[in-house]
């Protein structure tokens, strides 16, 4: 569909129901009427994380804020699920549109990787360059001011519906203002480490109770981010791949992280090694229902999900 609203990929395998109708109606509500009406429909349909009633608070500058979720509440669930880049298989990654849609579908934990512009604006970006998502060539975010970056758009080329509209880049300050009541997994993947204190200050200014809502995420080797975030009172998540177990990286760095992650395609023996460390293990990155089955079989406590339409919270 041109506006990015997609049918549930499993709908053809299930009998129609009033709940399914309401969820679909909520999706349309996001596209044409904002998140507030969608949240009400979702609540009536019994979707987790939806607003309980029409009285959900609505700001003048944005959609309704849904129920508050803390890190402790999320981690108590089994499995708990996080929307990878806001649902990168479904909508232009790390756009405001993607995050709003993920929340409308019941997700209460959102992941964002961030880069920093040359004039100090933090925004959602997985890569050092914007080439992959914006079609630029050699455009290093750290070398350009925000005024240039905000004119670019995030392509839908890698999504289930590549014909849907591209979307603007999303400033971290705006993301936190809108979603700081949920749980945010924040990864400074495309930023120099000497800017980490600045990033933590920004988070603290935007989310006063940041320890209750923000998890510091990064590849397991990035222990500098783990140390600074932990000192600021944040829980931390370091993620790994099977090769990191063979190389000894996991064993040498796991102590720096509160939560561990392992790719869902890693061998069962490798999963057994990580699970035996007795920390919650998050499977990454899930794209299919089969990935979900595999993650649960391997002992994942949580999952980071790219296709949020296929794998519901």
DRENDO-1510 file (C-alpha; in Angstrom, 1 decimal, always signed):
<recs>
REC; n; res; u; v; w
REC; 1; UNK; +0.0; +0.0; +0.0 .
REC; 2; UNK; +1.4; +3.4; -0.8 .
REC; 3; UNK; +1.1; +4.9; +2.7 .
REC; 4; UNK; +3.1; +2.1; +4.3 .
REC; 5; UNK; +0.2; +0.4; +6.1 .
REC; 6; UNK; +0.6; -3.3; +5.6 .
REC; 7; UNK; -1.7; -6.3; +6.2 .
REC; 8; UNK; -0.7; -8.8; +8.8 .
REC; 9; UNK; +1.4; -11.4; +6.9 .
REC; 10; UNK; -0.3; -14.1; +8.9 .
REC; 11; UNK; -3.8; -12.9; +8.3 .
REC; 12; UNK; -4.4; -15.4; +5.4 .
REC; 13; UNK; -3.6; -18.2; +7.8 .
REC; 14; UNK; -6.1; -17.2; +10.5 .
REC; 15; UNK; -9.8; -16.9; +10.7 .
REC; 16; UNK; -11.1; -13.3; +10.6 .
REC; 17; UNK; -12.0; -11.9; +14.0 .
REC; 18; UNK; -13.2; -8.6; +15.5 .
REC; 19; UNK; -9.9; -8.2; +17.2 .
REC; 20; UNK; -8.0; -8.5; +13.9 .
REC; 21; UNK; -10.4; -6.0; +12.3 .
REC; 22; UNK; -9.8; -3.5; +15.1 .
REC; 23; UNK; -6.0; -3.9; +14.8 .
REC; 24; UNK; -6.2; -3.2; +11.1 .
REC; 25; UNK; -8.4; -0.2; +11.7 .
REC; 26; UNK; -5.9; +1.1; +14.2 .
REC; 27; UNK; -3.2; +0.8; +11.6 .
REC; 28; UNK; -5.2; +3.0; +9.3 .
REC; 29; UNK; -5.9; +5.3; +12.2 .
REC; 30; UNK; -2.2; +5.9; +12.5 .
REC; 31; UNK; -1.8; +6.8; +8.9 .
REC; 32; UNK; -4.8; +9.2; +8.7 .
REC; 33; UNK; -5.8; +10.3; +12.1 .
REC; 34; UNK; -2.7; +9.9; +14.4 .
REC; 35; UNK; -1.8; +7.5; +17.1 .
REC; 36; UNK; -4.5; +8.6; +19.6 .
REC; 37; UNK; -7.4; +7.0; +17.7 .
REC; 38; UNK; -5.3; +4.0; +16.9 .
REC; 39; UNK; -4.4; +3.5; +20.6 .
REC; 40; UNK; -8.1; +3.5; +21.5 .
REC; 41; UNK; -8.9; +0.9; +18.9 .
REC; 42; UNK; -6.0; -1.3; +20.0 .
REC; 43; UNK; -7.1; -1.0; +23.6 .
REC; 44; UNK; -10.6; -2.2; +22.7 .
REC; 45; UNK; -9.0; -5.1; +20.8 .
REC; 46; UNK; -7.0; -6.1; +23.8 .
REC; 47; UNK; -3.6; -5.4; +22.3 .
REC; 48; UNK; -0.8; -5.2; +24.9 .
REC; 49; UNK; +0.7; -1.7; +25.5 .
REC; 50; UNK; -2.3; +0.1; +24.0 .
REC; 51; UNK; -3.9; +3.1; +25.7 .
REC; 52; UNK; -6.5; +2.0; +28.2 .
REC; 53; UNK; -9.1; +4.5; +27.3 .
REC; 54; UNK; -9.8; +7.7; +25.3 .
REC; 55; UNK; -8.4; +9.6; +28.2 .
REC; 56; UNK; -4.8; +8.9; +27.3 .
REC; 57; UNK; -2.9; +12.2; +27.4 .
REC; 58; UNK; -2.3; +13.9; +24.1 .
REC; 59; UNK; +0.3; +16.6; +23.6 .
REC; 60; UNK; -0.2; +19.6; +21.3 .
REC; 61; UNK; +2.9; +18.6; +19.4 .
REC; 62; UNK; +2.5; +14.9; +18.9 .
REC; 63; UNK; +0.4; +11.7; +19.3 .
REC; 64; UNK; -1.0; +10.3; +22.5 .
REC; 65; UNK; +1.5; +8.9; +25.0 .
REC; 66; UNK; +0.7; +5.3; +25.8 .
REC; 67; UNK; +1.1; +3.6; +29.1 .
REC; 68; UNK; +4.5; +3.9; +30.8 .
REC; 69; UNK; +6.8; +0.9; +30.7 .
REC; 70; UNK; +10.0; +0.5; +32.7 .
REC; 71; UNK; +13.0; -1.6; +32.0 .
REC; 72; UNK; +12.3; -3.7; +35.1 .
REC; 73; UNK; +8.7; -4.4; +33.8 .
REC; 74; UNK; +10.0; -5.3; +30.4 .
REC; 75; UNK; +12.7; -7.7; +31.6 .
REC; 76; UNK; +10.2; -9.5; +33.8 .
REC; 77; UNK; +8.4; -10.7; +30.7 .
REC; 78; UNK; +9.3; -13.9; +28.9 .
REC; 79; UNK; +10.0; -13.4; +26.1 .
REC; 80; UNK; +10.3; -9.6; +26.0 .
REC; 81; UNK; +10.5; -8.1; +22.6 .
REC; 82; UNK; +12.1; -5.0; +21.1 .
REC; 83; UNK; +11.3; -3.3; +17.8 .
REC; 84; UNK; +14.6; -3.3; +15.8 .
REC; 85; UNK; +15.0; +0.2; +14.4 .
REC; 86; UNK; +11.3; +0.6; +14.8 .
REC; 87; UNK; +10.5; -2.4; +12.6 .
REC; 88; UNK; +13.1; -2.2; +9.9 .
REC; 89; UNK; +11.5; -5.0; +7.8 .
REC; 90; UNK; +8.2; -3.1; +7.7 .
REC; 91; UNK; +8.8; +0.6; +7.5 .
REC; 92; UNK; +11.7; +3.0; +6.7 .
REC; 93; UNK; +14.1; +2.3; +9.6 .
REC; 94; UNK; +14.3; +4.6; +12.6 .
REC; 95; UNK; +11.8; +7.0; +11.2 .
REC; 96; UNK; +9.1; +8.6; +13.5 .
REC; 97; UNK; +6.6; +6.7; +11.3 .
REC; 98; UNK; +8.2; +3.4; +12.0 .
REC; 99; UNK; +8.4; +3.9; +15.8 .
REC; 100; UNK; +4.7; +5.1; +16.0 .
REC; 101; UNK; +3.6; +2.0; +14.0 .
REC; 102; UNK; +5.6; -0.3; +16.2 .
REC; 103; UNK; +3.9; +1.2; +19.3 .
REC; 104; UNK; +0.5; +1.0; +17.6 .
REC; 105; UNK; +1.2; -2.8; +17.1 .
REC; 106; UNK; +1.8; -3.2; +20.9 .
REC; 107; UNK; +5.6; -2.9; +21.1 .
REC; 108; UNK; +6.8; -1.1; +24.3 .
REC; 109; UNK; +10.5; -1.4; +23.7 .
REC; 110; UNK; +12.2; +0.4; +20.8 .
REC; 111; UNK; +15.8; +0.3; +19.5 .
REC; 112; UNK; +17.6; +3.2; +18.0 .
REC; 113; UNK; +21.2; +3.5; +16.8 .
REC; 114; UNK; +22.4; +7.0; +16.6 .
REC; 115; UNK; +24.9; +9.2; +14.7 .
REC; 116; UNK; +25.9; +12.8; +15.4 .
REC; 117; UNK; +25.9; +15.6; +12.9 .
REC; 118; UNK; +28.8; +18.0; +12.6 .
REC; 119; UNK; +26.9; +20.6; +14.6 .
REC; 120; UNK; +26.0; +18.3; +17.4 .
REC; 121; UNK; +22.5; +17.0; +16.5 .
REC; 122; UNK; +22.0; +13.3; +17.4 .
REC; 123; UNK; +19.7; +11.3; +15.2 .
REC; 124; UNK; +18.7; +7.8; +14.2 .
REC; 125; UNK; +21.3; +6.2; +11.9 .
REC; 126; UNK; +22.8; +2.7; +11.9 .
REC; 127; UNK; +25.8; +3.6; +9.6 .
REC; 128; UNK; +28.5; +6.2; +9.6 .
REC; 129; UNK; +27.3; +7.2; +6.1 .
REC; 130; UNK; +23.7; +7.8; +5.0 .
REC; 131; UNK; +24.4; +6.1; +1.6 .
REC; 132; UNK; +22.5; +2.8; +2.3 .
REC; 133; UNK; +19.2; +4.4; +3.4 .
REC; 134; UNK; +19.3; +7.8; +1.7 .
REC; 135; UNK; +20.9; +7.0; -1.7 .
REC; 136; UNK; +23.8; +9.4; -1.1 .
REC; 137; UNK; +27.4; +8.7; -2.0 .
REC; 138; UNK; +30.1; +9.1; +0.6 .
REC; 139; UNK; +27.8; +11.2; +2.8 .
REC; 140; UNK; +29.4; +10.9; +6.3 .
REC; 141; UNK; +26.9; +12.2; +8.8 .
REC; 142; UNK; +29.6; +13.5; +11.2 .
REC; 143; UNK; +30.9; +15.8; +8.4 .
REC; 144; UNK; +27.6; +17.5; +7.6 .
REC; 145; UNK; +25.3; +19.8; +9.6 .
REC; 146; UNK; +21.8; +18.8; +10.6 .
REC; 147; UNK; +20.3; +21.3; +8.1 .
REC; 148; UNK; +21.6; +19.1; +5.3 .
REC; 149; UNK; +20.7; +15.8; +6.9 .
REC; 150; UNK; +17.1; +16.8; +7.6 .
REC; 151; UNK; +16.5; +17.4; +3.9 .
REC; 152; UNK; +17.3; +13.8; +3.1 .
REC; 153; UNK; +14.9; +10.9; +3.3 .
REC; 154; UNK; +15.1; +7.3; +4.6 .
REC; 155; UNK; +14.2; +4.9; +1.8 .
REC; 156; UNK; +11.7; +2.0; +2.1 .
REC; 157; UNK; +13.8; +0.0; -0.4 .
REC; 158; UNK; +14.6; -2.7; +2.1 .
REC; 159; UNK; +11.1; -3.1; +3.6 .
REC; 160; UNK; +8.3; -5.5; +2.8 .
REC; 161; UNK; +6.6; -2.6; +0.9 .
REC; 162; UNK; +9.3; -0.7; -1.0 .
REC; 163; UNK; +6.7; +1.4; -2.7 .
REC; 164; UNK; +5.7; +3.1; +0.5 .
REC; 165; UNK; +6.9; +6.7; +1.1 .
REC; 166; UNK; +10.4; +7.5; +2.3 .
REC; 167; UNK; +10.6; +9.2; +5.6 .
REC; 168; UNK; +12.6; +12.0; +7.3 .
REC; 169; UNK; +15.5; +11.3; +9.7 .
REC; 170; UNK; +14.4; +11.5; +13.3 .
REC; 171; UNK; +16.3; +13.6; +15.9 .
REC; 172; UNK; +17.1; +11.7; +19.1 .
REC; 173; UNK; +15.7; +14.6; +21.2 .
REC; 174; UNK; +12.4; +14.3; +19.5 .
REC; 175; UNK; +12.4; +10.5; +19.7 .
REC; 176; UNK; +13.0; +10.7; +23.5 .
REC; 177; UNK; +10.4; +13.4; +24.0 .
REC; 178; UNK; +7.8; +11.1; +22.3 .
REC; 179; UNK; +8.9; +7.7; +23.4 .
REC; 180; UNK; +10.8; +8.2; +26.7 .
REC; 181; UNK; +7.9; +6.7; +28.6 .
REC; 182; UNK; +8.6; +3.4; +26.9 .
REC; 183; UNK; +11.8; +1.4; +27.0 .
REC; 184; UNK; +14.6; +2.6; +24.7 .
REC; 185; UNK; +17.6; +0.6; +23.7 .
REC; 186; UNK; +20.2; +3.1; +22.6 .
REC; 187; UNK; +23.3; +2.3; +20.5 .
REC; 188; UNK; +25.9; +5.0; +19.6 .
REC; 189; UNK; +27.0; +2.8; +16.8 .
REC; 190; UNK; +27.9; +5.6; +14.4 .
REC; 191; UNK; +29.4; +8.1; +16.9 .
REC; 192; UNK; +32.9; +8.7; +18.2 .
REC; 193; UNK; +33.4; +7.5; +21.8 .
REC; 194; UNK; +34.5; +10.9; +23.0 .
REC; 195; UNK; +30.9; +12.1; +22.4 .
REC; 196; UNK; +29.4; +9.5; +24.7 .
REC; 197; UNK; +29.3; +11.8; +27.8 .
REC; 198; UNK; +27.4; +14.3; +25.6 .
REC; 199; UNK; +25.0; +11.6; +24.6 .
REC; 200; UNK; +24.3; +10.6; +28.2 .
REC; 201; UNK; +23.7; +14.2; +29.2 .
REC; 202; UNK; +21.2; +14.6; +26.3 .
REC; 203; UNK; +19.4; +11.4; +27.5 .
REC; 204; UNK; +19.4; +12.6; +31.1 .
REC; 205; UNK; +17.9; +15.9; +30.1 .
REC; 206; UNK; +15.2; +14.4; +28.0 .
REC; 207; UNK; +14.3; +11.5; +30.3 .
REC; 208; UNK; +14.8; +12.5; +33.9 .
REC; 209; UNK; +14.2; +8.9; +35.1 .
REC; 210; UNK; +16.5; +7.5; +32.4 .
REC; 211; UNK; +17.6; +4.5; +34.5 .
REC; 212; UNK; +14.0; +3.3; +34.4 .
REC; 213; UNK; +13.6; +3.7; +30.6 .
REC; 214; UNK; +16.9; +3.5; +28.8 .
REC; 215; UNK; +19.2; +0.6; +28.1 .
REC; 216; UNK; +22.7; +1.2; +26.7 .
REC; 217; UNK; +23.2; -1.2; +23.8 .
REC; 218; UNK; +26.3; -1.8; +21.6 .
REC; 219; UNK; +28.4; -4.6; +20.2 .
REC; 220; UNK; +30.1; -6.5; +23.0 .
REC; 221; UNK; +33.5; -5.1; +22.3 .
REC; 222; UNK; +32.4; -1.5; +23.0 .
REC; 223; UNK; +33.1; -1.7; +26.7 .
REC; 224; UNK; +33.7; +2.1; +26.9 .
REC; 225; UNK; +30.0; +2.7; +26.3 .
REC; 226; UNK; +29.1; +0.0; +28.8 .
REC; 227; UNK; +31.3; +1.5; +31.5 .
REC; 228; UNK; +30.0; +5.1; +31.1 .
REC; 229; UNK; +26.4; +4.0; +30.8 .
REC; 230; UNK; +26.7; +1.8; +33.8 .
REC; 231; UNK; +28.2; +4.6; +35.9 .
REC; 232; UNK; +25.2; +6.7; +34.9 .
REC; 233; UNK; +22.9; +4.1; +36.3 .
REC; 234; UNK; +21.7; +2.5; +33.1 .
REC; 235; UNK; +21.4; -1.2; +32.4 .
REC; 236; UNK; +23.6; -2.3; +29.5 .
REC; 237; UNK; +23.2; -4.8; +26.6 .
REC; 238; UNK; +26.2; -6.2; +24.7 .
REC; 239; UNK; +25.4; -8.3; +21.7 .
REC; 240; UNK; +27.6; -10.9; +20.0 .
REC; 241; UNK; +27.9; -13.3; +17.1 .
REC; 242; UNK; +29.1; -16.9; +17.0 .
REC; 243; UNK; +32.5; -15.8; +15.8 .
REC; 244; UNK; +32.9; -13.7; +19.0 .
REC; 245; UNK; +32.7; -16.9; +21.0 .
REC; 246; UNK; +35.3; -18.7; +18.9 .
REC; 247; UNK; +37.6; -15.6; +19.2 .
REC; 248; UNK; +37.3; -15.3; +23.0 .
REC; 249; UNK; +35.7; -11.9; +22.8 .
REC; 250; UNK; +32.6; -12.9; +24.6 .
REC; 251; UNK; +34.5; -14.4; +27.5 .
REC; 252; UNK; +36.7; -11.4; +27.9 .
REC; 253; UNK; +34.0; -8.7; +27.7 .
REC; 254; UNK; +30.7; -10.3; +29.0 .
REC; 255; UNK; +31.3; -9.0; +32.6 .
REC; 256; UNK; +30.8; -5.4; +31.4 .
REC; 257; UNK; +27.2; -6.1; +30.3 .
REC; 258; UNK; +24.0; -6.7; +32.2 .
REC; 259; UNK; +22.3; -8.3; +29.3 .
REC; 260; UNK; +23.9; -10.4; +26.6 .
REC; 261; UNK; +22.9; -11.0; +22.9 .
REC; 262; UNK; +23.6; -13.6; +20.4 .
REC; 263; UNK; +22.5; -14.0; +16.8 .
REC; 264; UNK; +19.6; -16.3; +16.3 .
REC; 265; UNK; +21.6; -18.3; +13.6 .
REC; 266; UNK; +24.4; -19.2; +16.0 .
REC; 267; UNK; +24.9; -22.9; +16.8 .
REC; 268; UNK; +23.0; -24.4; +19.7 .
REC; 269; UNK; +26.3; -25.1; +21.5 .
REC; 270; UNK; +27.2; -21.5; +21.3 .
REC; 271; UNK; +23.8; -20.5; +22.7 .
REC; 272; UNK; +24.3; -22.9; +25.5 .
REC; 273; UNK; +27.6; -21.2; +26.3 .
REC; 274; UNK; +25.9; -17.7; +26.5 .
REC; 275; UNK; +22.9; -18.9; +28.4 .
REC; 276; UNK; +25.1; -20.6; +31.0 .
REC; 277; UNK; +26.5; -17.1; +31.9 .
REC; 278; UNK; +23.2; -16.7; +33.8 .
REC; 279; UNK; +22.3; -13.3; +32.3 .
REC; 280; UNK; +19.2; -12.6; +30.2 .
REC; 281; UNK; +20.1; -13.3; +26.5 .
REC; 282; UNK; +18.4; -11.5; +23.7 .
REC; 283; UNK; +18.2; -13.1; +20.3 .
REC; 284; UNK; +19.0; -10.8; +17.3 .
REC; 285; UNK; +17.8; -10.1; +14.7 .
REC; 286; UNK; +14.5; -11.8; +14.1 .
REC; 287; UNK; +12.9; -11.5; +10.6 .
REC; 288; UNK; +10.4; -14.5; +10.5 .
REC; 289; UNK; +8.1; -16.5; +12.7 .
REC; 290; UNK; +10.6; -19.4; +12.3 .
REC; 291; UNK; +13.3; -17.1; +13.8 .
REC; 292; UNK; +11.0; -16.6; +16.7 .
REC; 293; UNK; +10.5; -20.4; +17.2 .
REC; 294; UNK; +14.3; -20.9; +17.0 .
REC; 295; UNK; +15.1; -18.2; +19.5 .
REC; 296; UNK; +12.7; -19.6; +22.1 .
REC; 297; UNK; +14.0; -23.1; +21.6 .
REC; 298; UNK; +17.5; -21.9; +22.1 .
REC; 299; UNK; +16.6; -20.3; +25.5 .
REC; 300; UNK; +16.3; -16.6; +24.6 .
REC; 301; UNK; +14.9; -14.4; +27.3 .
REC; 302; UNK; +14.2; -11.6; +24.8 .
REC; 303; UNK; +14.1; -10.9; +21.1 .
REC; 304; UNK; +14.9; -7.9; +18.9 .
REC; 305; UNK; +12.5; -8.0; +16.0 .
REC; 306; UNK; +12.8; -6.5; +12.6 .
REC; 307; UNK; +9.4; -7.7; +11.3 .
REC; 308; UNK; +7.0; -6.5; +14.0 .
REC; 309; UNK; +4.0; -7.3; +11.8 .
REC; 310; UNK; +5.0; -11.0; +11.7 .
REC; 311; UNK; +6.1; -11.3; +15.4 .
REC; 312; UNK; +3.7; -9.6; +17.8 .
REC; 313; UNK; +4.7; -8.7; +21.3 .
</recs>
